[in-house]
Structures are given as structure tokens and as C-alpha cells.
Amino acid sequence: MIFVTVGTQLPFPRLMGWVDAIAARNALDVFAQTAEPNGAYRQIRHQPFVTPQEYDSIIADTRLIVGHAGIGTILTAKQKNLPLIIVPRRADRGEHRNDHQLATARNLTGHRGVHVAQSESELEAYLIAPTLESAFIEATPAKIALQTFVRDWIYR
């Protein structure tokens, strides 16, 4: 299953419309968290919000995450070693108050397992690709030391 999430603050009709159209053309199994109480998408399963328990269950059945360039989505993909496709919201389209998501997407371009789509055709190419590289957190000595320090500090 493909999981599409737009976060809890704002709907993202452009992304959801693209995904619905792509799912129709390619018979994709998609579940989306839309942040839209009245979303009228025909080709995908969707609901406005999911509980933390639902989220965990969805992630367990997911092979690919698509989302806005939100940090929570990015971290989930990395923690679960799932491929991630980012479609950043754009201020010039009224999708957010500024272009911090474009900046995030630019900074993540080229990172292993993070794929940035700026158009419906780019998104479709990623969604129908036979395989996509997964996002992952590299266990460098510095990261391990930081994790150990934080864990020891919390549990002391």
C-alpha cells in the first residue's frame, strides 16, 4: 500500500488530486490522510485524520510514503526504512504561508531514499517505478554517541 499524508495543519488538494488521478490511471492501492473533512477523492481510500494507533497500523502495511515536506513525515520514513516521495507545498499557490517546504525539499534532494516531485508527471514516475530506494538513518559514530548521550540523560 502507498500511504499519503499531508500532516494535520492544512489540506493539500493539489497533491491529493494528483494522487487520485495517478491511482485511477495505474490501479494503485492508496490510503491518504487528507486533513480535509469533505475530500471527494474517488480512486483512493482516505480520511481527514488518523489516530496514533491507526497511523502505526497504516505504516506497518505501507511500502511507500508520499507527503508534504513535513519533518514528521520525513522522520517516519527514515525510522521505518521506507521510500519517501516529497511534494512540497508552495506559497505562491496559497498552500502555505512561506516556501520553507521548498527549501526543505531542496536540502533533501539527493539524500538516499528521499525523492522530490514538483509535478504530477514526476510523482507518477516515482509511484509506478518498480522499486524506489528506501530512506534510512545511517548509524555513524557521531549519531550513535548522540543517541547514547540522550538515552542515558533521559533514563538516569
C-alpha positions in Angstrom: 0.0 0.0 0.0 1.0 3.6 -0.6 0.4 6.0 2.3 -0.1 9.6 1.5 0.0 12.1 4.4 -0.4 15.9 4.4 0.0 16.5 8.1 -2.6 17.8 10.4 -2.5 21.6 9.9 -3.6 22.1 6.3 -5.2 20.2 3.5 -3.2 19.8 0.3 -5.7 19.5 -2.6 -3.1 19.7 -5.4 -1.2 16.7 -4.1 -4.4 14.8 -3.3 -5.8 15.5 -6.8 -2.6 14.3 -8.4 -2.6 11.1 -6.4 -6.3 10.4 -7.1 -5.7 10.8 -10.9 -2.5 8.7 -10.8 -4.2 6.0 -8.8 -7.0 5.9 -11.4 -4.6 5.5 -14.3 -2.4 2.9 -12.6 -4.7 0.9 -10.3 -2.6 1.8 -7.2 -3.6 0.8 -3.7 -3.5 4.1 -1.8 -4.7 5.3 1.6 -4.5 9.0 2.3 -4.7 11.2 5.4 -6.1 14.4 3.8 -6.8 16.9 6.6 -10.0 17.5 4.5 -13.3 16.7 6.1 -15.1 16.8 2.7 -12.4 15.4 0.4 -14.1 13.9 -2.7 -11.5 11.6 -4.0 -12.8 8.6 -5.9 -9.8 6.3 -6.6 -8.2 6.2 -3.1 -9.2 5.4 0.4 -9.0 8.4 2.6 -9.9 10.1 5.8 -9.2 13.6 7.2 -7.2 12.4 10.2 -5.8 9.2 11.8 -5.2 8.4 15.4 -1.7 7.5 16.6 -2.8 3.8 16.7 -4.2 4.0 13.2 -1.0 5.7 12.0 1.1 2.9 13.4 -1.1 0.3 11.8 -1.0 2.1 8.4 2.8 2.5 8.5 3.1 -1.3 9.2 1.3 -2.0 5.9 3.0 0.7 3.9 5.6 0.1 1.2 6.0 3.8 0.3 5.2 7.2 1.9 4.1 10.3 -0.1 3.9 13.5 1.8 4.4 17.2 2.0 7.9 18.3 3.1 7.0 18.0 6.8 9.6 16.9 9.3 7.4 14.3 10.9 6.8 12.5 7.6 10.5 12.6 6.8 11.5 11.2 10.2 8.9 8.4 10.0 10.2 7.3 6.5 13.7 7.2 7.8 12.9 5.4 11.0 10.8 2.8 9.2 13.3 2.5 6.3 10.6 3.3 3.7 11.0 5.1 0.4 9.7 8.7 0.7 8.3 10.9 -2.1 8.1 14.6 -1.1 5.8 17.1 -2.8 6.5 20.4 -1.2 3.7 22.9 -0.6 4.1 26.3 -2.4 3.3 29.7 -1.0 2.7 31.1 -4.5 -0.2 28.6 -4.8 -1.6 29.5 -1.4 -0.6 26.1 0.1 1.4 27.6 2.9 2.5 30.9 4.4 6.0 30.7 3.0 8.3 28.4 1.0 10.0 26.6 3.8 8.9 23.3 2.3 10.5 24.1 -1.0 13.7 24.9 1.0 13.4 21.6 2.8 12.9 19.7 -0.4 15.9 21.4 -2.0 18.0 20.4 1.0 16.9 16.8 0.9 17.3 16.4 -2.9 20.0 13.7 -3.4 19.6 12.1 0.1 19.3 8.4 -0.1 15.6 7.3 -0.3 14.1 10.8 -0.5 12.6 11.5 -3.8 11.3 15.0 -4.6 8.4 15.5 -7.1 7.5 19.0 -8.3 4.9 17.9 -10.9 2.2 15.3 -11.4 4.3 13.6 -14.1 7.3 13.4 -11.7 5.1 12.0 -9.0 3.6 9.4 -11.3 7.1 8.3 -12.5 8.1 7.6 -8.9 4.8 5.9 -8.0 4.9 3.5 -10.8 8.6 2.7 -10.6 9.2 -1.0 -9.9 11.4 -0.1 -6.9 12.5 3.0 -5.0 15.5 3.2 -2.7 14.4 3.4 1.0 15.2 6.3 3.3 17.3 5.3 6.3 19.3 6.7 9.1 23.0 6.0 8.9 24.5 4.8 12.1 27.6 7.0 12.1 29.7 7.1 15.3 28.6 10.7 16.0 24.9 9.7 15.7 25.4 6.7 17.9 27.2 8.8 20.5 24.4 11.4 20.5 21.7 8.7 20.8 23.6 7.2 23.7 24.0 10.5 25.4 20.3 11.4 25.1 19.1 8.0 26.2 21.4 8.0 29.2 20.4 11.5 30.1 16.6 10.6 29.9 16.9 7.4 31.8 19.4 8.4 34.5 
